[in-house]
């Protein structure tokens, strides 16, 4: 694949120089942003469903951070650039297993992909500033689109745009906030965020996005300095700040009909454990493992309306057993037992920094707190 050589890095202000001094100056990527919270917004003149005053221009402009299109993938040997502890977003559809590394997504934020034999166009959306990775479907109302990075930011969160209509979408609100499709909801699908080591153990036949992206980036360098660990390092002001937890703590949030609840990794054990809970009147089961670095969640009822009794287990990708003799994997597929071939209904959920959950879903409940 031909490599696209980027232009020199424009670093605005001493603040960014201090925080991002480790970045390769020849890379013009996500570090080429505006940091002045009083800088003029450039959201355009069409109506928005969110306050325009809270939409900020990130600096690189539309597609200045280039989304990837059907990137090259390879087997495990193609993932040697990923450390065991580094995070990936895992995709599994019953046939294909693919790892989308944070190391790639930090620099591209969106990957438009489609895997055979299924005709299922999808996008992996990832915002480094909120730490949120969410799977979006790309088809709806008889049309298919691709998503790009608009260059705009809302509450420190990614605003993708769809190339079919030019509409702008909020990643964490999960809806269109500007343009022809305003107020349209995103259709999501489950991803599993976990360490590269855990993903390999769960799916040893996985593919992984290779370094051959067609772009010249320093993928071995995190482009935002100490952002992941520095609670006081945010690029833009927030509407609300919830200080019940450290702002950069990763939590698993579940949204059911607009009601959200957060689950901390500390609520789980070093062996796979589960929590039975009720959110907005719905029974859910949340499964996590601190040592293997994952949390996933499902509705408790089976498709036939029955509610089995679940037990957490440690069997690579299998994380649940039930009293009906079924074994369920981390994506909710029954891999053995009378329900084999069925799938638990997954919740609308994803992992992100606490500050982002507290901002987008004010006063959400924290399990156990």
C-alpha positions in Angstrom: 0.0 0.0 0.0 1.4 3.4 -0.9 2.3 5.6 2.1 0.9 9.1 2.3 3.7 11.3 3.7 2.3 13.9 6.1 3.3 17.5 6.6 5.1 19.0 9.5 3.4 19.1 12.9 1.9 22.4 14.0 2.0 22.5 17.8 0.0 25.3 19.3 1.2 26.7 22.6 3.6 25.8 25.3 0.9 23.7 27.0 0.9 21.1 24.2 4.6 21.2 23.8 5.0 20.2 27.5 2.4 17.5 27.3 3.3 16.1 23.9 7.0 16.5 23.7 7.4 12.7 23.0 5.5 12.9 19.7 7.2 12.6 16.3 7.2 16.1 14.8 6.9 14.7 11.3 3.5 13.3 12.0 0.5 15.5 11.4 -2.1 13.7 13.2 -4.3 14.0 16.3 -1.8 16.3 18.1 -2.4 19.1 15.5 -5.3 20.6 17.5 -6.4 23.8 19.0 -6.2 24.1 22.7 -7.7 27.6 23.4 -11.1 26.9 25.0 -12.1 30.5 23.9 -11.3 29.9 20.3 -14.1 30.5 17.8 -16.2 27.4 17.0 -16.8 26.5 13.3 -19.9 24.4 13.5 -21.6 25.9 10.4 -24.9 27.6 10.2 -27.4 24.6 10.1 -29.3 23.7 13.3 -27.7 21.6 16.0 -29.4 19.6 18.7 -26.6 20.4 21.1 -25.4 23.8 22.3 -23.2 25.3 19.5 -21.2 27.1 22.1 -20.0 23.7 23.3 -18.8 22.5 19.9 -15.1 23.2 19.4 -12.9 23.1 16.4 -10.2 20.5 17.1 -7.8 22.1 14.6 -6.9 19.6 11.9 -10.2 20.2 10.0 -12.4 17.6 8.4 -10.5 14.4 7.6 -7.4 16.0 9.0 -7.3 12.9 11.2 -7.8 10.3 8.4 -10.2 7.4 9.0 -9.0 4.1 7.7 -11.0 2.2 5.0 -10.9 -1.6 5.1 -7.4 -1.7 6.5 -4.9 -4.5 5.9 -5.2 -7.3 8.5 -3.0 -10.3 9.3 -2.6 -13.1 11.8 -1.0 -13.1 15.2 2.5 -12.5 13.7 1.2 -9.1 12.4 0.5 -8.0 16.0 3.9 -8.2 17.4 4.0 -4.4 17.5 1.3 -4.5 20.3 2.4 -5.1 23.9 0.5 -7.7 25.9 -1.0 -5.1 28.2 -2.0 -2.7 25.5 -5.7 -2.4 24.7 -7.6 -3.5 21.6 -11.2 -3.3 20.6 -12.2 -6.9 19.7 -14.8 -7.8 17.1 -16.4 -11.2 16.7 -19.4 -12.1 14.6 -19.4 -15.9 15.1 -16.9 -16.4 12.3 -14.5 -13.5 12.1 -12.4 -12.3 15.0 -10.5 -9.0 14.5 -8.5 -6.9 16.9 -8.5 -3.1 16.3 -5.6 -1.8 18.5 -5.8 1.4 20.4 -2.3 2.2 19.0 -3.9 2.5 15.6 -7.1 4.1 16.7 -5.3 6.8 18.7 -4.1 8.2 15.3 -7.2 7.5 13.1 -10.2 7.4 15.5 -12.5 5.7 12.9 -12.1 2.5 10.9 -14.7 1.7 8.2 -14.7 -2.0 7.6 -16.6 -4.9 6.2 -15.8 -8.6 6.6 -17.0 -11.5 4.4 -19.0 -13.6 4.2 -21.3 -11.1 5.9 -22.7 -8.0 4.2 -22.4 -5.9 7.3 -20.7 -2.6 6.8 -19.6 -1.2 10.1 -17.4 1.4 11.7 -15.1 1.2 14.7 -15.3 4.6 16.3 -12.8 5.5 19.0 -12.2 8.8 20.8 -8.8 9.0 22.6 -10.0 12.0 24.7 -12.9 10.1 26.3 -11.4 6.6 25.9 -14.6 5.3 24.3 -14.7 2.7 21.6 -18.1 2.0 20.1 -19.1 -0.2 17.1 -21.5 1.6 14.7 -23.5 0.1 11.8 -23.1 2.0 8.5 -26.3 0.9 6.8 -29.8 2.3 7.4 -32.9 3.3 5.4 -31.7 1.4 2.4 -28.4 3.3 2.1 -24.8 2.7 3.2 -22.3 5.3 4.2 -18.8 5.7 5.7 -17.8 7.8 8.6 -15.0 10.3 8.8 -13.5 12.5 11.5 -15.2 15.9 11.3 -12.5 17.8 13.3 -15.1 19.0 15.7 -15.3 18.1 19.4 -18.3 18.1 21.9 -17.6 17.6 25.6 -14.1 16.4 24.7 -15.7 13.7 22.6 -15.4 12.8 18.9 -17.9 14.1 16.4 -17.9 11.8 13.3 -19.6 12.8 10.1 -21.2 10.6 7.6 -20.0 11.0 4.0 -23.4 10.3 2.5 -25.1 13.4 3.8 -22.4 15.3 5.6 -24.3 15.1 8.9 -22.4 15.3 12.2 -22.9 12.7 14.9 -22.0 12.6 18.6 -20.2 9.4 19.5 -21.3 9.2 23.1 -24.8 10.6 22.6 -25.2 7.9 19.9 -27.2 10.2 17.6 -26.9 12.7 14.8 -26.6 16.3 16.2 -26.5 18.3 13.0 -27.4 17.9 9.3 -30.0 16.0 7.2 -30.2 13.1 9.7 -30.4 15.2 12.9 -32.0 13.3 15.8 -31.4 9.9 14.1 -30.1 7.3 16.5 -27.0 5.3 15.8 -27.3 1.5 15.6 -24.5 0.0 17.6 -23.1 -3.5 18.0 -20.9 -4.9 20.8 -17.2 -4.7 20.9 -15.0 -6.1 23.7 -12.2 -3.9 25.0 -9.5 -5.8 26.6 -5.7 -6.4 26.6 -4.0 -7.8 23.5 -2.9 -10.8 25.6 -6.4 -11.6 26.7 -7.8 -11.2 23.2 -5.2 -13.6 21.8 -6.1 -16.2 24.5 -9.8 -15.8 23.7 -9.4 -15.9 19.9 -6.1 -17.4 18.9 -7.2 -17.4 15.2 -7.9 -13.6 15.4 -6.8 -11.2 12.7 -5.4 -7.8 13.7 -5.0 -4.5 11.8 -1.4 -4.3 10.6 1.0 -1.3 10.6 0.6 -1.0 6.9 -2.2 1.6 7.1 -1.0 3.7 4.1 -0.1 6.6 6.5 3.2 7.6 8.1 2.5 7.7 11.8 4.5 6.9 14.9 2.2 4.2 16.1 4.5 3.2 18.9 4.1 6.7 20.5 0.9 7.7 22.3 0.1 11.1 20.8 -1.4 12.8 23.9 1.5 12.7 26.4 0.3 11.9 29.9 -3.4 12.4 29.1 -4.5 8.9 30.0 -3.3 9.2 33.6 -3.4 13.0 34.4 -6.8 13.7 35.8 -6.3 17.4 35.3 -5.4 17.2 31.7 -8.4 18.0 29.5 -8.4 19.9 26.3 -11.8 21.6 26.5 -14.1 22.8 29.2 -16.9 20.4 30.4 -20.5 21.3 31.0 -20.6 19.3 34.2 -17.8 17.7 36.2 -18.6 14.7 38.4 -15.8 14.2 40.9 -17.2 11.0 42.6 -14.4 9.1 40.8 -11.0 9.9 39.3 -11.8 11.5 36.0 -9.5 9.1 34.0 -10.7 5.9 35.7 -12.0 3.5 33.1 -15.6 2.3 33.8 -18.1 0.2 31.9 -21.3 2.1 31.3 -24.7 0.6 30.4 -27.5 2.7 28.8 -31.1 1.4 28.8 -33.7 3.8 27.3 -31.6 6.8 28.3 -30.8 5.7 31.8 -27.1 4.9 32.4 -25.2 3.1 35.2 -21.5 2.7 35.6 -19.5 -0.4 36.8 -15.9 -0.1 38.0 -13.2 -2.7 37.4 -12.7 -2.8 41.2 -16.2 -4.4 41.6 -14.8 -7.6 40.0 -12.2 -10.1 41.0 -9.0 -11.4 39.4 -11.0 -14.4 38.5 -14.1 -13.9 36.3 -17.0 -12.8 38.4 -20.5 -11.5 37.8 -23.0 -9.0 39.0 -26.7 -9.4 38.7 -28.4 -6.0 38.6 -31.5 -4.1 37.4 -31.3 -1.0 35.3 -34.4 0.9 34.4 -36.5 -2.1 35.2 -34.4 -4.6 33.1 -32.5 -7.5 34.5 -28.9 -7.5 33.4 -25.8 -9.6 34.1 -22.4 -7.9 34.1 -19.3 -10.0 33.8 -15.7 -8.8 34.5 -12.2 -9.8 35.3 -9.6 -7.4 36.6 -6.6 -9.6 35.7 -7.8 -10.1 32.1 -9.0 -6.5 31.8 -12.5 -6.9 30.5 -16.1 -6.1 31.4 -19.1 -7.1 29.3 -22.9 -7.1 30.0 -26.0 -8.8 28.7 -29.7 -8.8 29.4 -30.5 -11.7 31.7 -33.5 -13.1 29.8 -33.1 -15.5 26.9 -34.8 -15.0 23.6 -37.7 -17.3 24.8 -38.3 -15.2 27.9 -36.7 -17.5 30.4 -34.2 -16.3 32.9 -31.5 -18.8 33.7 -29.2 -18.7 36.7 -25.7 -17.7 35.5 -22.3 -18.6 37.0 -19.1 -16.9 36.0 -16.3 -19.2 34.6 -12.8 -18.8 33.3 -12.5 -20.8 30.0 -10.8 -18.4 27.6 -13.6 -16.8 25.6 -16.3 -18.6 27.7 -17.3 -16.5 30.6 -20.7 -17.8 31.7 -22.5 -21.0 32.4 -26.1 -21.4 33.3 -28.3 -23.9 35.2 -29.8 -25.1 31.8 -26.4 -26.5 30.7 -25.4 -23.7 28.4 -22.0 -22.1 28.0 -21.8 -18.5 26.8 -18.9 -16.6 25.4 -17.8 -13.0 25.9 -20.0 -11.8 23.0 -23.0 -13.7 24.4 -23.0 -16.6 21.9 -24.0 -20.0 23.3 -21.1 -22.2 22.4 -22.5 -25.4 23.9 -25.7 -26.7 25.5 -29.4 -26.7 24.5 -29.2 -23.0 23.4 -26.1 -23.5 21.2 -26.3 -21.1 18.2 -28.4 -18.6 20.2 -27.1 -15.4 21.5 -27.8 -13.3 24.6 -29.0 -9.8 23.9 -26.1 -7.5 24.6 -26.6 -4.2 26.4 -25.8 -0.9 24.8 -22.6 -0.4 26.7 -19.0 0.6 26.4 -15.9 1.5 28.4 -14.8 5.1 28.8 -13.2 7.5 31.2 -15.3 8.4 34.2 -15.4 12.1 33.4 -17.0 11.5 30.1 -19.8 9.3 31.5 -20.4 11.9 34.3 -20.7 14.6 31.6 -22.9 12.9 29.1 -25.1 11.1 31.6 -25.2 13.4 34.7 -26.0 11.8 38.0 -25.8 8.3 36.7 -25.6 5.7 39.4 -22.3 4.0 40.2 -22.7 0.3 41.2 -21.6 -0.2 44.8 -21.2 3.5 45.6 
